[in-house]
Every structure is written in C-alpha cells, then in structure tokens.
Amino acid sequence: MPIIQHLGRTVKEYTETGKKKVEELINKNAILCERCLKAMKRHSSYNRKIKETGETLTIIMVWCKECKIWHALLPDFMLPNKHYSGNEIESVIIDSETCDVNEIETEASEGTVRRWIKEISDKIRRSVSILKYIFKRCGKAISEIAIEAGSAYSELEQVLGLAPVAIKYSGNKLGLANLWLGTNEVKAYI
C-alpha cells in the first residue's frame, strides 16, 4: 500500500530534494505505520518509469517491524499502480469532458484512455464523498447546494476548493485529493 506525500512538483524536483526529504522524515521517525502508529524504517527502493516522459524515479519503501508491512512512499504527482503520471491522467480526464476519446492528445493507447476515464471517474466520485466527510470532521461542512452538478472531476475540483486548509501539492487535483485521503488515513486513493 502506498503512502502519498508532496515530495516535489516534478521528477527533477523529486530527485533533487524529495528523496532527501523522505530520508529526513524517516530519520525523525515521522513516517508512522497506519496500524500500530510506530515509526517505520527505510526498507529498500525500486525504480519506476513514467511512460509518457521516459523519466525514471526511485521510490523509497518503508517497513514496520512490528506489523511486518511495508509501503511505497509515492510523490503526489504519481498515482498508485499507474505507469503514467497523475498529470497525464488528469489531463486525459479533463480533455474527455470536451473531446472524443480518439481526439485526446496522449501517448497512451485508446484502450488505456477509455479505461482511465471509467476507472478514475469512479474513484473520483467515491473520493468526493469521502472528502466531504473528512472536511466535515475538520469543521468545514460542505452543503450539497454548494457543489454544482457536473462531471466527477468538476465536482472534485469544487470540493477541493472548499478544503478547510490549503496544503502544499504538486499541482494536479488527483494528487491533492490523494494527499487529503492519505493524511486522514483513508487508503482509498484515486
């Protein structure tokens, strides 16, 4: 299961400062196990290639000795289990609101684009409901009247715009939603 954090806006920034930030967090015992709340230690790392750019980033893995579980520490510009960046996927989702699938400019195949549109839209709808609940717990109830009905992505943008506090993120709304979900121990990432 990944842990998503803001570790830079781009692969370059992540490589220059994000990995160092992760090491600092691990050394400060600031990355806690979601089960036992004990500090997690660095376990290993692996390389992950971003398909549309060909860039490679090193993902650090952490380990809970007590629970015997490990997590990948993902930057918020990546989505769990995706080979394309969150920026690319978000761009496709946004374009799908005004273009036919075969008109969307992306390196991904048409089948992949169709799968993203369905899968990511379903995850966004679920996340919008969870985010409303999280924000209510934080003291910022969101009225259904405040959200203009529209596409799942449009509703996500509106809900995130009503967040109780601003948090630092890479610039894509899917990553921002994942940061909110992860920070509030909801492991139902987009």
N, C-alpha and C positions, 0 to 999 in steps of 0.2 A: 504494500500500500504506500503510495507516495505521500510526502508532506510537501505542500506547495508554499513557497516563500518568495518575497521580492528579493531577487539576487542580482538585479541589473535589468536594463531595458532591452539589451541586445546580447547576442552571443559574445561579441567583443567585450562589452562591459562585464558580463558574467565571468568571462575568462580572466579579465584584468583584476576585478575586485570581488566578484560574487563568491568564488571558491575560498578566498581569504576570509570573507565574512562568515561562511559556513564553518570554517576551522575555528574562528573566534567563538562562535556560538557553541560549538562542541566543547571547546576548552573551558567556557564559562558555565558548562552544564545547563545551557539554556534550551536545549532540544530535549523535550520530555516525551516519554512513552505515553501513548494515549490510554493504555490500560492501567499501568501501575504508577504513573507520574514520576518515575525515576529517570535520571539523566541518561540519555543514550550516548553511546560512544561511536566513533568512526569505525566502520567495518571494512569497507572496500570502495571501489568506484568502478564505473564502466563508461564506455564511450557511447554517445547517442548521436546519430547523424540526422540532420534536418534535411529532408528530401528536397525541398524547393530551392535551398541555397547551397547545399552540399557541405555546409559547415558542420563541424563536429564539436560537441561539448562533453566534458567529463562530468558525469553525475556522481555525486558522493552518496554512499549508502551508510546509514547509521544502524546500530544494533542495540537492543535492550537485552542485557544479560539476564535479567530477572524473568521476563516473559518469553524470551527466545524468539523475538520477532525483529525484523529489520524493515527499514523504509528507505526509499529513494528520496533525496531532497531535490525537488524539481523547481526550477525558476518559473515564475508565473507566466512567462511568455510561451511556455510549453504546456500542452495538455497531456494528462496521463494516457499512456498507451497509444499515442499518435506519433507518426513519423514526420508529419508536417508540423510547423509551428502553430501556436494558437493564433498568431497574427494572420497567417494564411487561411486558416479555417474560418476565423471570424470574417475575413474579407469575403470569402465564398458565401457565408451565411447572409451577410448584408447584401451582396450582389443578387442573391437568389430571390430577394424581395421584389426586384425590378427587372430581372433578366431571366430568359430561359436558361436551363442548365447548360446547354451547348454553347451559349454566348458568354459564359463566365470565364474570365481570363485566369487560368491557374495551370500549374504543372500537373496537377492531379488528374486522373482519368475521370471520364464522365460518370462511371460507376461509383468511384470514390466520392465524387461530389454529391451524387444522389444519396449515398449512404450518410454522408456528413449532414446533409440538410435534414434528413429524417432523424437520425440518432442525436445529433447535437440539439436540434429543436426540441425533442422530447426531454433531454436533460436540462435544457434551459427552462422549460415550463415547470419541471419539478423543482429546480433551483429557485425560481421566482417565489414559489410558495414557501420554501424553507427560509429564504432571505427575509421575507415579510415577517415570519415568526421570529427569526434572530433579531431583527431590528426592533420588533415589539418588546422582546426581552431586554433590549438595550434602552428602552424608554422612548422609542420612536415608532409608534403605531402608524401603519400606512393604511389609509382608507382605500377601499376598492374604487371609490369615486375619483381618487387622485390619479389612478392609473388609467390612461386612455387605452382602450382595447386595440390590439393590433397584432403584429407578428410576435412570436415568442421573444425574439431579440429586442424588439422595440420595448416590450414590457420589461425586459431585463434592464435595459438602459434607464428606463424611468425609475425602477425600484432602486437601482444603484445610485441614482441621482438624489434619492431621498435617504441615503445612508445616514446613521446618527453621527458619524465622524468620517473625515477624509483619511484614507490610508494611502501610503505610497504603493504604486503599482507600475507595471511595465508599459501601460498604455492601452492594452486591449481589455475589453469588458469581460471576456470569458475568464481571463486571468484574475481580474479584480473579484469577480464572483467566487472563483475558487479560493482566493485568499480569505474572503469573508467566511466561506463554508468551512475551510480548514481551521481558521482561527477559533471558530466556535464549535470545534470538534464534531462537525458534521462531515463524515467521509463519503459524501455523495457528490463527488466532483463532476464538473461538466466534461 
